[in-house]
């Protein structure tokens, strides 16, 4: 009988094993900034985030800094045609210590109230949708990510 190898968590080696020389820029003049938090609301210092604009295919990768912060420069995405039409959003993958696999979420925009109200994903989780909507910032938006806990961000189960 074959016994599978046990799973192991991702280690703190993103800068060595997954180098990314391009800046965290998807084009545009807006910033998406935030902090990656663990289940104790402590910043995750060795995290890595990937951001993808499904309306253009633009992609960027960013490591968290010594305070758990990240920043991407981007152009605001367009709505995705349907049916059903999806509100403008960015797709985000999060890699961090303690995770067996990446977790995936979306970032929606507060200045799209009508589109957000009609979006099928946000409509399916009305009590949790607030965790997917960025807040306005000085030069773009703020989107803090909570991996667990009282303010946990909604993550999607990908099959």
Residue pairs with C-beta under 8 A, 6 or more apart in sequence:
7 100
8 100
9 97
9 98
9 99
9 100
10 95
10 96
10 97
10 98
10 99
10 100
11 97
12 46
12 97
14 46
14 47
14 48
14 63
14 95
15 63
18 48
18 61
20 61
20 62
20 63
22 60
22 61
23 60
23 73
24 51
24 60
24 61
24 62
24 70
24 71
24 72
24 73
25 60
25 72
25 73
25 74
26 51
26 53
26 56
26 58
26 59
26 60
26 72
26 73
26 74
26 75
27 56
27 58
27 73
27 74
27 75
28 73
28 74
28 75
28 76
29 73
29 75
30 73
30 74
30 75
30 76
30 139
30 140
30 141
31 71
31 72
31 73
31 74
31 137
31 139
31 140
31 141
32 51
32 71
32 72
32 74
32 90
32 107
32 134
32 140
32 141
32 142
32 143
33 69
33 70
33 71
33 72
33 137
33 140
33 141
33 142
33 143
34 69
34 70
34 142
34 143
34 144
34 145
35 43
35 64
35 67
35 68
35 69
35 70
35 144
35 145
36 43
36 44
36 47
36 49
36 64
36 68
36 70
36 94
36 96
36 144
36 145
36 147
37 43
37 44
37 68
37 144
37 145
37 146
37 147
37 149
37 151
38 44
38 96
38 98
38 147
38 148
39 147
39 148
39 149
40 149
41 146
41 149
41 151
42 68
43 64
43 67
43 68
43 69
44 64
44 68
44 96
44 97
44 147
45 64
45 65
45 66
45 67
45 68
46 63
46 64
46 96
46 97
47 63
47 64
47 68
47 70
47 94
47 95
47 96
47 97
48 61
48 62
48 63
48 64
48 94
48 95
48 96
49 61
49 62
49 63
49 64
49 70
49 72
49 92
49 93
49 94
49 95
49 145
50 59
50 60
50 61
50 62
50 92
50 93
50 95
50 102
51 59
51 60
51 61
51 62
51 72
51 74
51 90
51 91
51 92
51 107
52 58
52 59
52 90
52 91
52 92
52 93
53 59
53 74
53 75
53 77
53 90
53 91
54 77
54 80
54 89
54 90
54 91
55 77
55 78
55 79
55 80
55 88
56 75
56 77
56 78
58 74
58 75
60 72
60 74
62 70
62 71
62 72
63 70
64 70
74 90
74 140
76 88
76 109
77 88
77 89
77 90
78 88
79 85
79 86
79 87
79 88
79 115
80 86
84 118
84 119
84 120
85 115
85 118
85 119
86 119
86 120
86 121
87 108
87 109
87 112
87 115
87 116
87 118
87 119
87 122
88 108
88 109
88 112
88 115
89 106
89 107
89 108
89 109
89 119
89 132
90 106
90 107
91 104
91 105
91 106
91 107
92 104
92 105
92 106
92 107
92 145
93 102
93 103
93 104
94 102
94 103
94 104
94 105
94 145
94 147
95 102
96 147
98 147
99 147
103 147
103 155
104 155
104 156
104 158
105 132
105 145
105 153
105 154
105 155
105 156
106 121
106 132
106 156
107 132
107 134
107 141
107 143
108 116
108 119
108 122
108 129
108 132
108 133
108 134
109 116
109 133
109 134
109 141
110 133
110 134
110 135
110 136
110 141
111 136
116 122
116 129
116 133
117 123
121 132
122 129
122 132
122 133
125 154
128 154
129 154
131 146
131 151
131 152
131 153
131 154
132 153
132 154
134 141
134 142
134 143
135 141
135 142
135 143
136 142
144 151
145 153
146 152
146 153
147 153
